[in-house]
């Protein structure tokens, strides 16, 4: 399928440039696009992405596998609408200094050998002492992934924000948490401060890191954004509906029964 796209694009006069592309076409699933995002991270402010999904679900994809010819035609004949979505800035503080990462979907923090114990500060003020399986910090586009399975809210990507969701928190007299997800707007930040000697597992999108020397982790909305080239409208709420809601049920008139609802 990739070679088919390259042939179609070449016929329309497009030049392939894997090192310095202007537009990155991701053919696969959302995981494929996450890989593409991190591959071209150093040029994230200079490129745009187009997603083609080969399965049944693709939050980052506007096109299906059988629409390659139409996609190439639209790229050749039309200027795209460029949409910009927020990213998460993750900064790890260790004895060696500070290391920064960008996440398109989410950042997850867990303990390797047992429960995670961290103090959560918001805007440099202590907020809660967390003990549990872990925490997920998601972008708006990532709010439909791990965050949603933790009963977090689905956030429209036009809202620059981060969402913090707990994974199986323990609440007692020593450790007390809010229990619901928290949404931080742009220009706010939170710090996860390690409160014991512990090996930590950090997952940034699909990238996993294990470290035992992390003092704190700062999370904020990044200054950079990811850009998608839209050649036809595909509203975010349509993506959410198509992914999670049975439209056959939505189309019924109030009070109407389906065949399987009717008594036998």
N, C-alpha and C positions, 0 to 999 in steps of 0.2 A: 504493500500500500504506500509506503514511503517513496519507493522508486516510481510508482505511478504518479504521485504528486510531483516529484522532481521532473518527470517527463512532461506533464501538463504545464508546469510552470515555465520550463525551458521553451516550450512552444509559444508561450506568450511573451517571451523576451526577458524573463526574470533570471537573475544571475545568482547562483548558489554561493554563499560565503559563510562557512561554518565558524570562522574565527571572529568576524565582525559583522554580524547580520544586523539589518535594520528591523526585520520582523522575524520572529521565531514561530514556526508552525509546529505545534506539539500534536503528534498523532498517537493516541493510546487512551489512557484514562487520566484522572486527576493526579495520580502518582507520577505519571510521565511528565505532566506539566510542572510538578514540584521539582523533579530532577532538572528540567530545562531551566527553571527559575534559578536554581542554585548554580547551574553550569555557567550562566551568564550574569551572575550576581554583580560582578565588577562593572558591568555596563548597564545596570538596571535602569538608569535614568535616560538611556539613549535608545532603548529598544522597546518594541511592543510584542505581545503574544497573541496568537490565535490558536484555539484548541479544537481539535477534531477527535471525538471520542469513538472508540471502536466497540464499546459495550453498550450497556443500557443506561448508564448514569454518568454524567460529567458536569459538575458544577462550574468548571472553568472552560467548558467547551460549548461553542455555538453551533458546531457542525457535526454531522454524522458521516460515517465512512463512505456512504454511497453518494455524498454530495461534493466530492472533490472537484469535479469539473465546474460545478456552479461556484464553488469557493474561488477557484483560480480565475474564473471569468469576472467575478465581482472585484477581486483584487486588481485585475488589469483595467477595469473600466470605471471603478468608483473610488473615491476617497473615503477612508473609514472614519467612523466616529471613534475618537480615542477616549477611553474611560480610565480613570486612575483610582486604584484601590489602596487603602492604607496597609502598612506592614508593621510588624512588631520589632522593636529594637531590644535585644537581649544583651546585657553586659555582665560578664562574669568577673568578679573580683577575687583574685588569688594572691598568694605571696609574691608571685611573679609579675603581677600587674593586672591590667584590665583587658579583657578580650571581648570584642563585639561580634554579634551575629544578627542577621535579619531572618525573620520567619514570615512566610506567606500565609500559612495556615494556623500554626500553633506552636507553643513551647510547652513541654511537659516536664515536670520535675518529680522524681520518685526516689525513695531510698532503695539501695541495693540489698542490704542485709536485714532490713527490718523496716519499721515505720519511719516515715519522714517527720522530722521535727524542725520547724522553722518559725521564726517570728516574722509576721507580715507587717511592714510599715507602709503607709500610704502618705505620699508627700512628706516624708521624713518624720511622720508621727506614728507611734505604735498603734496598730489596729487590732491584731489578735495574735494568739500563740496557737499555731497549728500543729496537730499530730494526726497522722493518718497515712493513707496509701500514697497520696501525692496531690499535686495541683496542676491545673491546666490553664495556660494563658493564651487566649485565642484572639485572632483578628476578626473583623466582621465577616470576611469570606470564610474563615475557619469556624465560625460559630455554628455551622450546620454539621460539623464533623464530631470529634470527640466531645466537645463542649455540649452539643445537643444531647448526647447520650447521658450526660450528667445533669440533665434538666436545666441547662443554661438557656438563655434567650437567643433567638435568631435575630441577628442585627443586620440591617441593611448596610452594604459596603460604602454607601455615600457618607456614613457617619464615622469620622475618624475616632476610633476608640479601641480599648482592649477590654476583654472580659476574663475575670478570674473565676474559676470553678473548682470546687473541692472534690477530691476523690476519697470517699469513705473516711471522713473525719471522725476522730474520737473526741467526745465531749464529756468532761468531768470537772472536778473542782480545780484542776491544774491547767487543763487545756480546754479552752472555750472558743468556739468559732461562730461566725454569723450563720453558717449553714446554707445560705443561698449564694448564688453567683453575684459578683460585683462588677459593675461596668465603669471603667475609668475613661474620661474624655481626653481628648488631645491636650498636651501640656501637663497632664498629671502623670505621676509615676508611682510604682510600688517597688519595694525591696523585700526580697526573701532572704532572711539572715539565718544562716545555719547555727543551731543552738547546741550541737553536740558533735563529737567526732563521728563522721558518717560518710560512707561512700554514696555518692549521688549519681543517679542516672538521669541525664538530660537528653531530651529528644527535641530537636529543632526541625520541624516538618518530618522528613524521613531520616535525618542525620542523628545518630546516637553517640553520646559522649559519656564516659565514666570518669569521675574525678573524686578524690578524697580531700582536696585542699581548698575547696570553695568556701570563702568567707561570706559572700553575699552575692545576690543576683538582682540587678535592676532591670525592670521591664517598663517600656514606654512605647508610645506611638512613634514610629520612625519618621525622620524628616523625608526620606525617600518613599516613593510609591511605586507600585507595579502598574504597568500600562497594558491594557488589552485593546486590540483593534477590532471594532465591531463593524461588520459589513451589512448587518441587518439587525433589527431590534430583537432582543431576547431578555425581557425584564427579569430582575432578580427574583421577584415573587413568583413568576411563572416557573423558574427553576426549582424553587422550594416546593411549589405545588406539585410539579411533575415528579419530584423525588419522593415526597412523603405522603401525598394525599391521593386517595382513590377518587378520580373525577367521576366515575360512574355513580358513586354515592352523592357527590356534590350536585350532579345534574338532576337528581330526583326532585320532584315537587315535594313540598313539606307534607309529611304524613304518608307519602307513597311508600309502598313496600316493594322490595325486589322479589324475584321468584323464590329465592332461598329464604326470604323472610316469611312467606305465606305459610299458613298452617296446612298440614297434610293430614 
